[in-house]
Amino acid sequence: MSIAYTSGASVSRRSMISRHTQYQLIFALVLLLCGYRGTSNAQSARMEIYAIDTVTLTGEQFLTGDRNGKPTRIGGELRLPSAGTAKVPAVLLVHGSGGVRTNIDLWATQLVSMGIAAFVLDTFTGRGIVTTSEDQSQLHSLAMLYDSYRALDLLAKHSRIDGTRIAIMGFSKGAVAAVYSSVARFNKMHGTPSVTFAAHIGFYTPCNTKFLDETVVTGKPIRLFHGISDDLVQIGPCRAFTERLRAAGRDAKLTEYQNAWHVFDSPGPALVDRKGQNGGACRNEEREGGQIINTETGKPYSSTDRCVTQDAHTGYSPNAHAASIRDVGGFLNDTFSLKH
């Protein structure tokens, strides 16, 4: 089982195993809370490691269709639910600003237990990044969207994966890739015409940037899951974005969880004061030429804008986590027509 711990201090192997065991016990209790019963043995999952050739793009390059970024090689771990030759659906997991952390591992385990392959995409390590929490300029969220299209290309060619049933699920910074990969314009510029994601799932998604033609989407379902108390990535813009999508006749839904903060699905301290770049209060819009404008100032968005603060909270919520497992599980059961 592959887990990345991103704390600054070194951690002994024994303490890492102990912490992982603790999180797995918490996860088991959460599954009991939501009444889930898996049908596959996650311990029998086959793991495969892949290198993915991509390029590192700026936000402006991505938005204007310019692919002339720095060539980069990133990695990913594929977990297949069983041996054999039968094709299975898959979910591409895209991490947030902290990199591949415990919640990603737990979601991969959950998916495999449902008979779904999980592909854990690591967009940071190949670029020498540990975390972007205090400096988001290290990697644009839209560069991670480009990476996700390249991972989709890889998965669609895999002999065990049903290329028509590949969903994408992202968390915070990675949720930008998960949700906005639905935009038809982005698919045309950076995707592969014959391959699209079957569903888009965003956890605590930054929805505070309005992109041009963002409601012209591929037609695949979009699901957002968000804590109402989140003060790092505020829920208000996602409410507005969901309303815009629904007004345009799109299949979109926002599920809200009471008393849930940012990363409510990641076991750990109940509530932590967090210091880092917090642009959740900013309201941005894309303009022609790939510029992202802060609507308050009318100027290009900058991490030094007044709306960017250093204070926010993160906190685990067993109840919200359990509810999200139930809600995502039900959605994927329906989307992939799973037979349990």
JOQUIHU-V287125 format. One record per helix or strand. SS is the DSSP state (H for helix, E for strand). FROM is the first residue (numbers start at 1). LEN is the number of residues. Records with the same first field share a line. If there is no record, write none. Layout:
BEGIN
SS=FROM-LEN ; FROM-LEN
END
This chain:
BEGIN
H=13-21 ; 42-3 ; 59-6 ; 102-12 ; 125-3 ; 136-3 ; 141-16 ; 173-8 ; 184-7 ; 236-12 ; 318-19
E=46-11 ; 70-11 ; 88-7 ; 96-1 ; 99-1 ; 117-6 ; 161-11 ; 183-1 ; 199-5 ; 209-2 ; 217-1 ; 221-7 ; 252-6 ; 262-1 ; 272-7 ; 284-4 ; 291-4 ; 299-2 ; 309-6
END
